[in-house]
Amino acid sequence: MGMNDIEKQIADYYMTTLKSFGPGAKGVGWKSDETQAKRFLQLSRLIEENDNFSINDLGCGTGDLLPYLCNHGFSNFTYLGYDVLDAMLKVAIQQYGHIDQAHFVKVKGAGELKPADYTVASGIFNLKYSAGEKDWTRYITDTLEHMNNKSERGFGFNFLTKYQEKELMQGDFYYADPLFLFDHCKRKYSCNVALLHDYNEYDFTILVRK
């Protein structure tokens, strides 16, 4: 099965969750609003000044990072949400399109990001279905390269962790090695890299500051 087929499977999965649960955390594949907020908290640590910045949200889903930032002390920023699914963007625009600082863009991949101060990606690497390890690793590192190139001040992302209990792992999901990704970012992108693996979820966040 090629990567195009994998991408279609992933798109179908998120279409199903959106139809089943509607806008919100469950609609984009998270267990609850609370667990989604935990991920947003980790990613928001990337932002060193809470005023006058721009942020790319790659795989924005229904745009829930935007109100999170607005409700947690961030102001005077420009938000750019990107997704491959028209249905997700339609809901995001219905909910937040009236906000002047918000812009939503359909893309085919990370190569279409616009330059910004920061870029974040939450949950976009979690599902790999039958993609081989080599192909999925290349997809990940290519995406990180684009995120780095389009981020003036830094970028952040999260993954499910390989330190999950084996009996709880699901075959369609990807459980990454945090040490490999920390080393990759440290060697390629910046000496200022943080690995956050202490927030009581079976995933981790990496923040790269420039």
Secondary structure, 3 states (H helix, E strand, C coil): CCHHHHHHHHHHHHHHHHHHHCCCCHHHCCCCHHHHHHHHHHHHCCCCCCEEEEEEEECCCCCCHHHHHHHCCCEEEEEEEEECCHHHHHHHHHHHCCCCCEEEEECCCHHHCCCEEEEEECCCCCECCCCCHHHHHHHHHHHHHHHHHCEEEEEEEEEEECCCCHHHCCCCECEECHHHHHHHHHHHCCCEEEEECCCCCCEEEEEEEC
